């Protein structure tokens, strides 16, 4: 393996790790709609703001 391949692989692993860590963190906070600005106030995905509809 050459150096650019190793660097690219490490960068990809880092991005995937950070994404998974963010999702786990948000789920622990109780957000059902991750990325939705109303995620903290979403009641079982039935509100009319479009989150989870």
N, C-alpha and C positions, 0 to 999 in steps of 0.2 A: 504494500500500500504506500502511496506517496503522500506527501505532506498536505496538499489541498484536500484530498479525500478524508484524511484524518480530521482536519479542521472543520470541514463541512459536516462530517458525522457528529462531531462533538457539539457543534452549533445546533444541529437538528435535535439531538438528545436533550440539550439544555432548553430549547423552546418547548418541546413536548413535556418535559418535567415541570416547567413553570406553568404551563396551561393546566395540567392535571392538578397541581398544587392549588391553583386559583379556584378550580371547580370544587375541590374538596373543601376549601376554606369557605366558599360561599354556601355550600350545602350545609355545613356545620352551623352557619349563621341562620339557617332556616329559609333562605331564598329559594323559591321554587322556580322562578324564571330568571336564570342567571343572565345578566346583561340588560335586563329590562329596568328602566328607571323606577318603576313601581313595584319592584320585586319584593321589597319589605312589607308592602301593604296589600299584596295580592292575596285574596281570600279564595283558596282552592281553584284558582284559574277561572273564576266566573265573573270577573269585573269587566267593564265595558271599555277599558283602555287598550285592549288588543293583546295583552300579555297572556299567552297560553290559550288563546281562543282557537 
